[in-house]
Amino acid sequence: MILKILIIAAVIAAVYFLFFKTTPEAKVSKKTSKKSTKNIDADEMVECASCGVYAEIDECILSNGKYYCSHECLAKAK
């Protein structure tokens, strides 16, 4: 009788650890990915801080944390 109870408890524990219990490493990586800075793709469009035109981020000029579509817009902003 006790052997049956121990086997059932072992099966329940195995199912719990296999399917419901996550490793601490997985929890840490999920938390850090949410808190990490936003990853910007090369084809992402951003708005020019001066004229409002949208341009691809790899073609823009970054100055003081703002994106500008051209040197003319950058000069107007300063």
C-alpha positions as CSV (number, residue, x, y, z in Angstrom):
1,M,0.0,0.0,0.0
2,I,2.8,2.4,0.9
3,L,4.7,1.5,-2.2
4,K,1.7,2.4,-4.4
5,I,1.5,5.8,-2.7
6,L,5.2,6.5,-3.1
7,I,5.0,5.5,-6.8
8,I,2.0,7.8,-7.4
9,A,3.8,10.7,-5.6
10,A,6.9,10.1,-7.7
11,V,4.9,10.2,-10.9
12,I,3.1,13.4,-9.8
13,A,6.5,15.0,-8.9
14,A,8.0,14.0,-12.2
15,V,5.1,15.5,-14.2
16,Y,5.3,18.7,-12.1
17,F,9.1,19.2,-12.6
18,L,8.9,18.3,-16.3
19,F,6.0,20.4,-17.4
20,F,5.3,23.1,-14.8
21,K,8.6,24.0,-13.1
22,T,10.8,26.3,-15.2
23,T,14.5,26.7,-14.6
24,P,15.7,29.9,-13.0
25,E,17.9,30.7,-16.0
26,A,14.8,30.8,-18.3
27,K,13.1,33.2,-15.9
28,V,16.1,35.5,-15.8
29,S,16.5,35.6,-19.5
30,K,12.8,36.5,-19.9
31,K,13.1,39.3,-17.4
32,T,16.2,40.7,-18.9
33,S,14.9,40.6,-22.4
34,K,11.9,42.7,-21.3
35,K,14.1,45.2,-19.5
36,S,16.8,45.4,-22.1
37,T,16.9,48.3,-24.5
38,K,14.7,48.0,-27.6
39,N,16.5,46.2,-30.4
40,I,16.1,48.3,-33.6
41,D,15.9,46.5,-36.9
42,A,17.7,47.9,-39.9
43,D,14.4,48.2,-41.9
44,E,12.5,50.0,-39.1
45,M,11.1,53.4,-40.0
46,V,11.5,56.4,-37.7
47,E,10.1,59.9,-37.8
48,C,12.3,62.8,-38.5
49,A,12.3,65.1,-35.4
50,S,12.3,68.2,-37.7
51,C,10.0,67.7,-40.7
52,G,8.1,64.5,-39.6
53,V,9.0,62.4,-42.7
54,Y,9.5,58.7,-42.0
55,A,12.7,57.2,-43.2
56,E,14.6,54.0,-42.6
57,I,16.7,54.0,-39.5
58,D,19.9,53.1,-41.3
59,E,19.6,56.1,-43.6
60,C,18.9,58.6,-40.7
61,I,21.2,60.8,-38.7
62,L,21.1,60.3,-34.9
63,S,21.9,63.5,-32.9
64,N,21.1,64.1,-29.2
65,G,18.8,61.0,-29.2
66,K,16.7,62.2,-32.1
67,Y,16.6,61.0,-35.7
68,Y,16.8,63.3,-38.6
69,C,16.2,62.4,-42.3
70,S,18.9,64.7,-43.7
71,H,21.7,67.2,-42.8
72,E,19.3,70.0,-43.7
73,C,16.8,69.0,-41.1
74,L,19.6,68.6,-38.6
75,A,20.8,72.1,-39.3
76,K,17.2,73.5,-39.0
77,A,16.8,71.9,-35.6
78,K,20.0,73.5,-34.2
